[in-house]
């Protein structure tokens, strides 16, 4: 589970988050929605350890990780613009986190195939990431984050930029993938309808203590 | 233009086809010694430059900080310094036994070329988002650097390395000042054969050999330079802490030391502080009544004269070439590539080609005063043409059409669109051509006749003499030359920035 306790953050002299608190219980998918510039991405980056807090705490499974560096937090993140590694193929991207965790090769390959199948990209392993369509790239990004079995998954507007039809189909798919894997997920979006479609529970960032 | 670049090149190749010269040169042990030195010192210079330069380059590529522009501009100013001047500075810094030989040459090449690495990497996009992604996937700082950043920045590093290798491999002025008998590049050997030994065909074989080795190296490295699909420029973030500027400070100190040392050296003679170097500034006497055979003031005016003539020539020739390239299509591309030739082919080779071409019965202009500025102009033409061609290409075709629909005649339409885009790059190119001419040493060494030496030639001779006061005088002259070239480059830079501001 994930707990954010009265976190305040300033970026470039502007207070972005002001005493924000939030809890996500184990296996729950919580969506936070809010207008752009309201600090949604900052919230996720705080949980990931990519942004330092001025005050407050972040707890993962009851352990205070506020001072723990990103790579030891067991927190996966799906980025808005995917951030797939251009120098690795699809399988290379998905196996990156497993390599960092020191998983053995055979086990790694099996896990890569398993997650790729889960997101509906069976047999895509050898593809160059620059040849993927928008929807496929989003699926690969999700698979890559899920592969090392993170304790908490963070999703930063992961479906933004798709056309409406594809967006809705992918939202349903992602929901079932997250359900099946039982991953504790914090999902942020500007789209309230998307939040309600994907999540078990959705909250407005403005109610949580944002300054925007 | 064809007469100045293509004909000399062809003549150069023809004169190597003489079987006797070919086997004579290739059978000479000295030749292979020189080839070997050129290669290994260039590889070492390149490796050291990249390894040192990559640290400040990454800081400059990621962060904004006070003095960032000054740092880049300063390195560039060092890069455009006349080779003889920088070599003189390095000589002052290095202690006795190190001041001459392979290590001195390598140190000078590194200081020179740090700007290449920093500038190339600084404009390449840094994968900040991908680094964050890797961290959320459990990669430590070290793993991020080795598995994500390095592979993605590698193409920029390789292209910087190729340029540094090219400059180090064909190094001339630095090696003339800092090299010794066992540390001589092909470029210096070409000059030695052509001028000292009068063996022009042997020199031609060597310069063709140099071009072949260069081409091979560049073909191999061009495969490494293919970018991996990173586009755009990364946003600059504030510096995380003062300590992270350490590589910038260290490299700034390294790059500025030779210049500071040069000024210091100009005030020293006979082991103490002295104004002798500056007092003797224009003097050509060893002691009253005994002449040196080198006249610094005449050299200064010869340099200025060459710079003016070479600049006019380079701009006229370059301007014509740009006009032709902009009007013609595919054939223009060939001209474009052909004019870049002097960049890769090295100045001594340019000088040798002109020497061979204009020494024949038909065009016996070898002794003409304008041979030196002509050589400078050929070396400087790429600096005029490249930015100008880029500017012309950036003019949308519809702009001219728009001017025409508004009633402009074809000539007028060209003038208000392409002509307007050309003015600034051509003027900046003129400034660069003047700076190149002032410091040019390679082509000059082959083309200048005694009595019309330019400043770099005189400086090199003075430094080669023993005796403290000559050294100090040479350093004083070098300081003046350095100041002149840096002033030109700083002015060009300021002026370009002005434009961005408007």
Interface residues (C-beta under 8 A of the other chain):
Chain A: X12 X48 X49 X50 X69 X70 X71 X72 X74 X75 X76 X77 X79 X81 X83 X85 X86 X87 X96 X97 X100 X101 X130 X144 X145 X148 X154
Chain B: X129 X130 X132 X133 X134 X135 X136 X137 X138 X139 X140 X143 X147 X148 X151 X152 X228 X229 X230 X238
